[in-house]
């Protein structure tokens, strides 16, 4: 995989969550394989994200390619999280602080920790749909698709038209549950309830729908041939 947004911690309407749009792009690039939400979104790219990206400074010891290792990214994330954790000691129910910590840990691939902080943020601000989409993204990437779907459904009960929630719900049902019908239903609902969706993002959703339909058709054809 925000609402005005979510998923990322509070994003803007219709896919203003960076992670959500990134998820779609990754899915298309890798041929509809599990993308950002599982091991990589951003968004999520969770839809959720979206997520506040960890922007590591230039590191002369990062290696020949100039890329940081996952361990180095985690170390940077821990340093970024430290002052927020100190503030949290005196304000443990602050949803903004909790969401910022969730974003830092999510971006550094510490998904269980991210889900913990996003979960606490949601508990502190239960009507925040954007936070629920972010929590769903971390849950899914932490290999809990059922928990992610439950959070998205709760968010949609608060805002049935939320574009990020519907987008992420489709991806997670498709990639995490192999439920192509459920994915198509979510994406069609997204298009139906968001007629003013940005043309580029609308095209992304339409492409996903077409690809899932084509894949389902191929599977049906293969099964028929085998019989």
C-alpha positions in Angstrom: 0.0 0.0 0.0 -4.0 8.3 2.9 -7.4 9.1 3.5 -7.1 12.4 3.5 -4.7 9.9 3.8 -3.6 6.9 5.5 -1.2 4.7 4.6 0.4 6.1 5.1 0.1 8.1 8.3 -2.1 10.7 7.0 -2.0 11.4 3.5 -4.2 13.2 1.2 -7.3 12.1 -0.7 -7.1 9.6 -3.5 -3.8 7.9 -3.3 -1.8 10.8 -1.9 -0.1 8.2 0.0 3.2 7.6 -1.6 3.5 4.0 -0.6 0.2 3.1 -2.1 1.0 4.4 -5.6 4.5 2.9 -5.4 2.9 -0.5 -4.7 0.9 -0.3 -7.9 3.9 0.7 -9.9 6.0 -2.2 -8.5 3.2 -4.7 -9.1 3.0 -3.6 -12.7 6.8 -3.7 -13.2 7.2 -7.2 -11.7 4.3 -8.6 -13.6 1.8 -8.4 -10.8 4.0 -10.3 -8.3 3.8 -9.4 -4.7 5.3 -6.0 -4.4 5.8 -3.2 -1.9 3.5 -4.5 0.7 5.2 -7.8 1.0 8.9 -7.3 0.9 9.8 -4.1 -0.3 5.3 -0.1 -1.3 7.6 2.5 -1.5 4.5 2.1 -0.7 2.9 1.1 -0.4 3.8 0.7 -1.0 0.7 0.8 1.7 -1.0 1.8 0.4 -0.8 1.8 2.4 2.4 4.4 2.6 1.8 7.1 2.9 4.9 6.5 4.9 7.5 9.0 6.0 10.6 7.8 4.2 13.9 7.4 6.1 16.3 9.6 4.2 19.8 8.3 5.2 22.7 10.7 4.7 25.5 10.0 2.3 27.6 7.2 3.8 31.2 6.8 2.6 31.3 3.3 4.1 28.2 2.0 2.4 30.0 0.0 -0.2 31.2 0.4 -3.8 27.7 0.8 -5.2 27.0 3.6 -2.7 24.0 1.7 -1.3 23.3 1.2 2.4 22.8 -2.3 3.7 19.6 -3.2 5.5 21.5 -3.2 8.8 22.9 0.3 8.2 19.4 1.5 7.4 18.1 0.0 10.6 20.9 1.7 12.5 19.9 5.0 11.0 16.3 4.4 11.8 17.1 3.6 15.4 18.9 6.9 15.7 16.0 8.7 14.2 13.6 7.0 16.5 15.6 7.7 19.7 14.4 11.3 20.3 10.8 10.3 19.5 11.0 7.5 22.0 12.2 10.0 24.6 9.2 12.2 23.9 6.9 9.2 24.0 7.9 8.6 27.6 6.1 11.7 28.7 3.2 11.5 26.1 2.6 7.7 25.5 -0.8 8.1 23.8 0.3 10.8 21.3 -0.9 9.4 17.9 1.4 11.6 15.9 4.5 10.4 17.7 3.4 6.8 17.5 2.7 7.2 13.7 6.1 8.8 13.1 7.8 5.8 14.9 5.7 3.4 12.9 6.8 5.1 9.7 10.5 5.0 10.6 10.4 1.3 11.5 8.3 0.4 8.5 10.7 2.1 6.1 13.6 0.2 7.6 11.7 -3.1 7.1 11.1 -3.6 10.8 7.5 -4.4 10.1 6.5 -6.0 13.4 7.8 -3.0 15.3 6.1 -0.7 12.9 2.8 -2.5 13.3 3.1 -2.2 17.1 3.5 1.6 16.9 0.8 2.0 14.3 -1.5 -0.2 16.3 -1.0 2.0 19.3 -1.6 5.1 17.2 -4.9 3.6 15.9 -5.9 2.8 19.5 -5.3 6.4 20.4 -7.1 7.8 17.3 -9.5 5.0 16.2 -11.3 7.1 13.6 -8.2 7.9 11.7 -8.6 5.9 8.5 -5.1 6.9 7.2 -3.5 5.3 10.2 -5.4 2.1 9.7 -4.1 1.8 6.1 -0.6 2.3 7.4 -1.1 -0.3 10.0 -2.5 -2.7 7.4 0.6 -2.2 5.2 2.9 -3.1 8.1 0.8 -6.1 9.1 0.8 -7.4 5.5 4.5 -6.9 5.1 4.9 -8.6 8.4 3.1 -11.6 6.9 -0.3 -11.1 8.5 -2.7 -10.5 5.5 -5.8 -11.3 7.5 -4.9 -8.7 10.1 -4.3 -6.2 7.4 -7.6 -6.9 5.7 -9.4 -6.5 9.0 -7.9 -3.1 9.5 -8.8 -1.9 6.0 -12.3 -3.1 6.5 -12.6 -1.2 9.7 -11.3 1.9 8.0 -13.8 1.4 5.2 -16.6 1.1 7.8 -15.7 4.7 8.7 -15.1 6.0 5.2 -16.5 3.6 2.5 -15.0 5.7 -0.3 -11.4 5.9 1.0 -9.3 5.4 -2.1 -6.2 4.2 -0.4 -8.1 1.6 1.7 -9.9 0.2 -1.3 -6.7 0.1 -3.3 -4.7 -1.7 -0.6 -7.6 -4.0 0.1 -7.5 -5.1 -3.6 -3.8 -5.7 -3.6 -3.8 -7.6 -0.3 -6.7 -9.8 -1.3 -5.0 -10.5 -4.6 -1.4 -10.9 -3.5 -2.0 -12.2 0.1 -5.1 -14.3 -0.3 -5.1 -15.1 -4.0 -8.6 -13.7 -4.1 -8.9 -12.2 -7.5 -12.7 -11.7 -7.2 -12.3 -9.8 -4.0 -9.5 -7.7 -5.5 -11.6 -6.8 -8.5 -14.5 -5.9 -6.3 -12.4 -3.5 -4.2 -10.9 -1.8 -7.2 -14.2 -1.5 -9.0 -15.6 0.1 -5.9 -12.7 2.4 -5.8 -13.4 3.6 -9.3 -17.1 3.9 -8.7 -16.9 5.9 -5.6 -14.0 8.2 -6.7 -15.0 9.6 -10.1 -12.6 12.5 -9.7 -9.6 10.3 -9.2 -6.4 11.6 -10.9 -6.3 10.2 -14.5 -2.8 8.6 -14.0 -3.9 6.8 -10.8 -7.2 5.8 -12.4 -5.2 4.3 -15.3 -3.1 2.3 -12.8 -6.2 0.8 -11.2 -7.7 0.0 -14.6 -4.4 -1.7 -15.6 -4.5 -3.8 -12.4 -8.1 -4.8 -13.1 -7.2 -5.8 -16.7 -4.2 -7.8 -15.6 -6.0 -9.7 -12.9 -8.8 -10.5 -15.4 -6.4 -11.6 -18.0 -4.5 -13.8 -15.5 -7.8 -15.3 -14.3 -8.7 -16.1 -17.9 -5.4 -17.8 -18.6 -5.8 -19.9 -15.4 -9.3 -21.0 -16.6 -7.9 -21.8 -20.0 -5.1 -23.9 -18.6 -7.4 -25.8 -16.3 -9.8 -26.5 -19.2 -6.9 -27.8 -21.4 -5.7 -30.1 -18.6 -9.2 -31.6 -18.3 
